[in-house]
Amino acid sequence: MAGMSPLFRRKSEKTEPGARLVTLIRKPGCHLCDDAQAVIEKVCGELGVPWDQKDIGEDKELYDRYWEQIPVVLVDGEQHTFWRVNADRLRRALTE
């Protein structure tokens, strides 16, 4: 399986929700960011998943990468979604 595309690999172990991390990349005064945070707080609170947030204006690398997509949600450091956060989709990503 070493040379196999990650798309075709099966996860060998299920990660416990508490071992996951959700990161919200946002900017001040962004109503979509506020909406995304409300969804993240609800879903992560229900599942016991830690989450944090980063201000895009305080990190040039994040700004260069995501400025057109704010808010951006990362799950374990990988981009999960941007603009609008769907609670059911986030919940599935954290439990499957």
C-alpha positions, 0 to 999 in steps of 0.5 A, spaced: 500 500 500 505 504 500 505 507 493 497 507 493 494 513 492 491 516 499 484 516 495 484 508 495 487 507 502 482 505 507 483 508 514 486 502 519 484 505 525 478 510 527 480 516 530 477 518 537 473 525 536 477 527 542 483 526 539 481 530 533 482 538 532 478 543 528 481 550 526 477 555 524 481 560 520 477 567 520 477 575 520 474 580 525 467 583 523 466 577 518 458 574 519 460 568 515 466 567 520 461 568 526 456 563 523 461 558 522 464 558 529 456 557 531 456 551 528 463 549 530 462 550 537 455 546 537 458 540 533 465 540 537 461 541 543 457 535 542 462 530 540 468 533 545 472 535 540 477 541 541 477 547 536 481 553 536 481 559 531 486 563 528 486 570 525 488 570 518 490 578 519 495 575 524 499 570 519 501 571 512 502 564 510 494 563 512 493 570 509 496 568 502 493 561 502 486 562 504 484 570 503 479 568 498 475 563 502 474 565 509 472 562 513 476 556 512 475 550 517 481 545 517 480 538 521 486 535 523 490 541 519 487 539 512 482 543 509 475 541 510 470 546 507 470 554 506 465 559 506 459 555 509 459 550 514 454 544 514 454 541 521 452 534 519 458 534 514 463 536 519 460 531 524 461 525 519 468 528 518 469 527 525 466 521 527 468 516 521 
